[in-house]
């Protein structure tokens, strides 16, 4: 019992060390054009509106039908389905790699916003958005090369590791899009 506990702790420490040593490969983004004004049919909200949370939620609902086909004038890609040409994740716990090509993700455009909590000051904006996506389906071509004889014992650690890989990629996308599309076009004074 003591030996198995020691081995589990050692594996956890090594996994954390290996995860801390790697940096995910950031995907190449499409060319993003700088947006300096919004089309007339894009809803905006007033920064000092006491009901800004509802305004943001309603603005998303108004744009939702257009998201399936994308909104090129805002650099928003087609979301019905979202296509990712190439995605690779390397699993450090055990030995493995997941490589996907032509990944089609369906259902993202069915996302509903339940609640928005916006905190906006002169130089900061913080949004907490509660969403519900009924189903997400995906298909594509790829290779899953992963050896694991004790799947249940590694599941929670693997999910945490994948999250560490995906968070920098998500931040990369959000930062690039927010750089091309200034926030103050949507939330005005």
TILUM-424871 format. One line per field, with one value per residue (C-alpha): residue in one letter; x, y, z. Coordinates in nm, 2 decimals, decimal comma. Example, Ala and Ser with C-alpha at 12.3 -4.5 7.8 and 13.67 -1.06 7.14 Angstrom:
% residues 2
aa = (A / S)
X = (1,23 / 1,37)
Y = (-0,45 / -0,11)
Z = (0,78 / 0,71)
This chain:
% residues 189
aa = (X / X / X / X / X / X / X / X / X / X / X / X / X / X / X / X / X / X / X / X / X / X / X / X / X / X / X / X / X / X / X / X / X / X / X / X / X / X / X / X / X / X / X / X / X / X / X / X / X / X / X / X / X / X / X / X / X / X / X / X / X / X / X / X / X / X / X / X / X / X / X / X / X / X / X / X / X / X / X / X / X / X / X / X / X / X / X / X / X / X / X / X / X / X / X / X / X / X / X / X / X / X / X / X / X / X / X / X / X / X / X / X / X / X / X / X / X / X / X / X / X / X / X / X / X / X / X / X / X / X / X / X / X / X / X / X / X / X / X / X / X / X / X / X / X / X / X / X / X / X / X / X / X / X / X / X / X / X / X / X / X / X / X / X / X / X / X / X / X / X / X / X / X / X / X / X / X / X / X / X / X / X / X / X / X / X / X / X / X)
X = (0,00 / 0,28 / 0,47 / 0,17 / 0,10 / 0,46 / 0,45 / 0,12 / 0,27 / 0,59 / 0,39 / 0,18 / 0,50 / 0,67 / 0,35 / 0,33 / 0,70 / 0,67 / 0,36 / 0,53 / 0,82 / 0,63 / 0,47 / 0,18 / 0,23 / 0,00 / -0,20 / -0,15 / -0,44 / -0,60 / -0,52 / -0,73 / -0,83 / -0,84 / -1,20 / -1,25 / -1,63 / -1,92 / -2,18 / -2,51 / -2,69 / -2,45 / -2,60 / -2,40 / -2,44 / -2,39 / -2,11 / -2,32 / -2,65 / -2,77 / -2,90 / -2,58 / -2,59 / -2,92 / -2,80 / -2,50 / -2,71 / -2,97 / -2,70 / -2,56 / -2,91 / -2,96 / -2,63 / -2,68 / -2,85 / -2,56 / -2,29 / -2,37 / -2,24 / -1,98 / -1,96 / -1,66 / -1,68 / -1,60 / -1,34 / -1,58 / -1,54 / -1,82 / -1,94 / -2,18 / -1,96 / -1,63 / -1,35 / -1,00 / -0,75 / -0,49 / -0,47 / -0,20 / -0,19 / 0,10 / 0,02 / 0,30 / 0,15 / 0,24 / 0,32 / 0,08 / -0,02 / -0,35 / -0,33 / -0,65 / -0,70 / -1,01 / -1,18 / -1,54 / -1,72 / -2,09 / -2,32 / -2,12 / -2,37 / -2,65 / -2,49 / -2,73 / -2,64 / -2,81 / -2,65 / -2,40 / -2,21 / -2,02 / -1,79 / -1,65 / -1,43 / -1,23 / -0,94 / -1,07 / -1,35 / -1,44 / -1,71 / -1,86 / -2,08 / -2,29 / -2,36 / -2,54 / -2,45 / -2,70 / -2,47 / -2,13 / -2,04 / -1,71 / -1,57 / -1,25 / -0,94 / -0,67 / -0,45 / -0,49 / -0,18 / -0,20 / -0,10 / -0,27 / -0,37 / -0,52 / -0,74 / -0,96 / -0,66 / -0,52 / -0,84 / -0,85 / -0,48 / -0,51 / -0,81 / -0,61 / -0,32 / -0,53 / -0,68 / -0,33 / -0,27 / -0,60 / -0,60 / -0,30 / -0,45 / -0,78 / -0,60 / -0,41 / -0,73 / -0,91 / -0,61 / -0,57 / -0,94 / -0,97 / -0,66 / -0,83 / -1,18 / -1,16 / -1,39 / -1,50 / -1,69 / -1,94 / -1,95 / -1,98 / -1,98)
Y = (0,00 / 0,24 / 0,16 / 0,21 / 0,55 / 0,65 / 0,55 / 0,75 / 1,06 / 1,02 / 0,99 / 1,30 / 1,50 / 1,39 / 1,47 / 1,81 / 1,87 / 1,75 / 1,96 / 2,27 / 2,21 / 2,20 / 2,49 / 2,41 / 2,49 / 2,78 / 2,74 / 2,98 / 3,22 / 3,35 / 3,71 / 3,94 / 4,28 / 4,57 / 4,67 / 5,05 / 5,07 / 4,83 / 4,76 / 4,94 / 4,61 / 4,51 / 4,59 / 4,79 / 4,86 / 5,17 / 5,14 / 5,32 / 5,13 / 4,99 / 4,69 / 4,63 / 4,26 / 4,21 / 4,43 / 4,21 / 3,90 / 4,04 / 4,16 / 3,80 / 3,66 / 3,91 / 3,80 / 3,43 / 3,35 / 3,50 / 3,31 / 2,98 / 3,14 / 3,36 / 3,74 / 3,82 / 4,19 / 4,11 / 3,84 / 3,58 / 3,24 / 3,01 / 2,83 / 2,58 / 2,38 / 2,52 / 2,36 / 2,33 / 2,21 / 2,07 / 2,01 / 1,81 / 1,75 / 1,56 / 1,37 / 1,36 / 1,11 / 0,78 / 0,81 / 0,94 / 1,19 / 1,30 / 1,45 / 1,56 / 1,69 / 1,84 / 1,85 / 1,96 / 2,08 / 2,10 / 2,26 / 2,56 / 2,80 / 2,65 / 2,80 / 3,00 / 3,26 / 3,22 / 3,50 / 3,78 / 3,96 / 4,25 / 4,47 / 4,76 / 5,04 / 5,30 / 5,07 / 4,71 / 4,49 / 4,16 / 3,94 / 3,62 / 3,45 / 3,15 / 2,94 / 2,62 / 2,42 / 2,13 / 1,91 / 1,93 / 1,67 / 1,65 / 1,44 / 1,44 / 1,23 / 1,17 / 0,95 / 0,86 / 0,70 / 0,65 / 0,37 / 0,35 / 0,03 / 0,21 / 0,47 / 0,55 / 0,64 / 0,88 / 1,04 / 1,34 / 1,41 / 1,39 / 1,63 / 1,88 / 1,85 / 1,89 / 2,20 / 2,34 / 2,29 / 2,44 / 2,75 / 2,92 / 2,84 / 3,00 / 3,30 / 3,33 / 3,33 / 3,58 / 3,82 / 3,81 / 3,87 / 4,14 / 4,32 / 4,33 / 4,42 / 4,69 / 4,64 / 5,00 / 4,95 / 4,73 / 4,90 / 5,27 / 5,57)
Z = (0,00 / 0,09 / -0,22 / -0,45 / -0,28 / -0,33 / -0,70 / -0,75 / -0,58 / -0,79 / -1,11 / -1,02 / -0,95 / -1,27 / -1,46 / -1,32 / -1,39 / -1,75 / -1,80 / -1,67 / -1,91 / -2,23 / -2,42 / -2,65 / -3,01 / -3,10 / -3,42 / -3,71 / -3,72 / -4,04 / -4,14 / -3,93 / -4,06 / -3,82 / -3,75 / -3,70 / -3,72 / -3,69 / -3,95 / -3,87 / -3,79 / -3,51 / -3,17 / -2,92 / -2,54 / -2,34 / -2,07 / -1,80 / -1,88 / -1,55 / -1,75 / -1,94 / -1,86 / -2,03 / -2,32 / -2,38 / -2,36 / -2,60 / -2,84 / -2,86 / -2,92 / -3,20 / -3,36 / -3,30 / -3,63 / -3,82 / -3,63 / -3,82 / -4,15 / -3,98 / -3,97 / -4,20 / -4,14 / -3,77 / -3,84 / -3,70 / -3,88 / -3,98 / -3,67 / -3,83 / -3,84 / -3,71 / -3,91 / -3,76 / -4,03 / -3,80 / -3,42 / -3,23 / -2,85 / -2,70 / -2,38 / -2,13 / -1,89 / -2,04 / -2,40 / -2,65 / -2,91 / -3,06 / -3,41 / -3,58 / -3,93 / -4,09 / -3,75 / -3,79 / -3,47 / -3,48 / -3,22 / -3,11 / -3,29 / -3,07 / -2,75 / -2,54 / -2,29 / -1,95 / -1,75 / -1,80 / -1,53 / -1,66 / -1,46 / -1,66 / -1,55 / -1,74 / -1,80 / -1,73 / -1,83 / -1,67 / -1,80 / -1,65 / -1,91 / -1,82 / -2,13 / -2,23 / -2,54 / -2,58 / -2,78 / -2,94 / -3,21 / -3,39 / -3,67 / -3,87 / -3,95 / -3,71 / -3,51 / -3,14 / -3,02 / -2,65 / -2,42 / -2,09 / -1,91 / -1,61 / -1,77 / -1,47 / -1,25 / -1,51 / -1,63 / -1,40 / -1,45 / -1,82 / -1,83 / -1,63 / -1,87 / -2,18 / -2,01 / -1,97 / -2,34 / -2,45 / -2,23 / -2,40 / -2,74 / -2,64 / -2,50 / -2,83 / -3,03 / -2,80 / -2,78 / -3,16 / -3,23 / -2,96 / -3,10 / -3,44 / -3,30 / -3,03 / -2,73 / -2,73 / -3,06 / -2,88 / -2,54 / -2,60 / -2,37)
